[in-house]
Amino acid sequence: MLEKTTRINALYDFYQQLLTDKQRNYMEMYYVEDFSLGEISETSNVSRQAIYDNIRRTEHMLEEYEEKLGLYGKFLSRQALLQELLTVAKEEKSQVWQEKIEKLIEIE
């Protein structure tokens, strides 16, 4: 469950601008603020089932965006490559390269 939550949060970070205001609001409350479905339901004046359905549809949309655009996958690949480069720079004791790679990691 934690892996799913982490993945959905990451996908949300990348694709939230493609969602409606209502979808963003529900996802924020459920995944970021850790509200229960009941709490969101009370706050939004909508049934718990409607909230559940909306969140599930939005999760599915986020996965579809990732399948088509692959922004999160590319981000993970860049991070892995930067870590490999940093390891090589440390092994070769190349301070200049190490600093530049660390700056790239910060930017990401």
GIJOLIN-V532664 format. One record per pair of residues at least 12 apart in sequence whose C-alpha atoms are under 10 Angstrom apart, sorted by the first residue. I is the first residue (numbers start at 1). J is the second residue. If there is no record, write none. Layout:
BEGIN
I:J
I:J
END
This chain:
BEGIN
5:31
5:32
6:31
7:59
7:62
7:63
7:72
8:27
8:31
8:58
8:59
8:60
8:62
8:63
9:27
9:28
9:31
9:32
9:59
9:62
10:62
10:72
11:59
11:61
11:62
11:63
11:65
11:66
11:70
11:71
11:72
11:73
12:24
12:27
12:28
12:31
12:32
12:58
12:59
12:62
12:63
12:72
13:72
14:62
14:65
14:66
14:70
14:71
14:72
14:75
15:61
15:62
15:63
15:65
15:66
15:69
15:71
15:72
16:28
16:58
16:62
18:61
18:62
18:65
19:58
19:61
19:62
20:58
22:44
22:54
23:51
23:54
23:55
23:57
23:58
23:59
24:55
24:58
25:40
25:44
26:40
26:41
26:44
26:51
26:52
26:54
26:55
26:58
27:40
27:51
27:54
27:55
27:56
27:58
27:59
29:43
30:51
30:52
30:55
31:55
36:48
36:52
37:49
37:50
37:51
37:52
37:55
38:51
38:52
40:52
75:108
76:108
78:104
78:105
78:108
79:104
79:105
79:108
82:101
82:102
82:104
82:105
82:108
83:101
83:102
83:105
84:101
85:97
85:98
85:101
85:102
86:98
86:99
86:100
86:101
86:102
86:105
87:101
89:101
END
